[in-house]
Every structure is written in structure tokens, then in C-alpha cells.
Amino acid sequence: MRLRLSGQVLTGVVGFCGIAILTLTASVVPANAKQITSLSTIERTTTTKADDFYNQGVNKYNQGDLEGAIAAFSAAIGLDPNDAIAYVNRGYTRYDLGDKQGAIKDFTAAIRLNPRDPVAYVNRGYSRYDLGDSQSAIQDYNRAINLDPNYALAYYNRGLARNDLGDKKGAIEDHNIAIRLNPNDALAYVGRGNVRDEQGDHKGAIEDYNQALRLNPNEAFAYYNRGVTRYNQADSFGAIKDFEKAADLFLQQGNTTQYQQVLELITKIEQQTGENLVSI
């Protein structure tokens, strides 16, 4: 029996905002395991040596030994070079290690072996998106959606890419579909809220952030981005409360980089008056 890997689909996270003077860069990272679709368990009457290495790879990944996981998946591929799932999981692990070009190569190999796997297209699309190639990412998401029209994650990720390219209408449409397909996805509401805020629909944006927090009270990006909208609507007190809550959550979740960025942002706000916050 093959084990399942708890972490297989790369999910975008809505853009990080900041005071323009600080030039905080957008932060887009894979979602945590709660937002990641798991592999289906594959039952086999016999276990091959390639399966043994594959299972080792899953175990090492789940234990945090990413280098060991890559070595095990590579051994499995060496014994069975037609194993598309092993390529997908090695690509996912390479992405986690920061080797995004290597991840793209693995997802491309998986697609060559199984061109009807929407997961491989979504993963390659997100890797391309994270490297700044939003147009190619959208092409991959389109393929995934053609293969599985009910794939909420593909719509969500495409919505992020469309927004980055300035297609606000398309981004809203994609987030609407993602929400319809998965109404409990907090990040889809945050993503739609960001687009609404950029369009000047601040009331709609706050409604989306509020709904995201009802679904997931620990969604730091919802607090952060609601704080941005509140600040730009002259609600400095509410904004600071949201930023402080976002900072606490980032710290609890081990996201020390964004924790420090939010602390710097709070300090900057306290030192300035009348400085608008913008998405960057």
C-alpha cells in the first residue's frame, strides 16, 4: 500500500500589503496542510521496491526531512521512471526547499506521463506564478480547469494571477466560483476582498474579510488586509487592532518574517499621520 502525502497541491496566499513608503514586497507562499489536498491512497496487492522508496519519501517529508524525501522520491523514480505521482511529490518537495525551477521540471515530467492530472498543472502553474510568470501560470490553471471544472483551488489560484495582471473582473469571477465550489475556504474570501478593496469597494472588502475570519479566526492575512482597508477609511484604531492581531498570529504560526514586517508597519503608522496604505 502506498502512503498518502499530506501536502501535494500548491496554493497561493493573497498578497501582503504595506505602507508604500516601506516598499514591503508581496508575499505569496504555499498554503499550510489545512488548505492542501492530500493524495489518494493507492492500494496494491504487492509492494514493489519503488513503492518502498516512495513511502520512505512520504514519511521523510512528513517528518520534515525534505532532503531525505527528495532522495527517496528520486530512488523511486530511478526504479520506475513512469511514476507520475512520484514526480509530482518530488516537485512539491523541491518547491518547499526553494528549488522552483526544479519543481517546474518535475511537474512537467508528471504532465508528460499523465497529461490528464489537474494537480500537476496547478502545481506547475503556481510555481510559475511565484517566479513572476503569471501569464504561463494562467495557462496551466486553464488546463487544470478544463480537466476538472469543479477544481476550486485552480479558480482561486487563477484569480490571484489575474489580479496581478490587472484583470480585476476576471479575478472577482474566479474567486466567486472558488467560493461557490468551496464556501468554507477563508482564503478565497480574503482574495476577493483584496480585489474589491483595490476597486474601491471598501465595504465589500471588509465584508469578505469578516466572513474569512468567521470561517477561520486564525487567518492572519484577513486581519492584516482588513486593517489596511480600515486604515485607509480613517479607522486608525480598528486598523492597529487588526495589525496587532495579525502580528500575534504570524508569530504563533512561525511566520517570523511577516511578523517583523507587521511590527515595523505598526511603528511606521505610529510615527506618521495621513499616510495611505496601498497594496503592492
Salt bridges, closest charged atoms under 4 A:
ASP51 OD1 - ARG2 NE 2.93
ASP51 OD1 - ARG44 NH1 2.99
ASP65 OD2 - LYS60 NZ 3.87
ASP83 OD2 - ARG2 NH2 2.26
ASP106 OD1 - ARG90 NH2 2.73
ASP106 OD2 - ARG94 NH1 3.11
ASP130 OD2 - LYS100 NZ 3.04
ASP140 OD1 - ARG124 NH2 2.78
ASP140 OD2 - ARG128 NH1 2.98
ASP140 OD1 - ARG143 NH1 2.99
ASP167 OD2 - ARG162 NE 3.90
GLU173 OE2 - LYS169 NZ 2.62
ASP174 OD1 - ARG158 NH2 2.73
ASP174 OD2 - ARG162 NH1 3.18
ASP197 OD1 - HIS202 ND1 2.86
GLU198 OE1 - LYS168 NZ 2.31
ASP208 OD1 - ARG192 NH2 2.73
ASP208 OD2 - ARG196 NH1 3.03
ASP242 OD1 - ARG226 NH2 2.79
ASP242 OD2 - ARG230 NH1 3.06
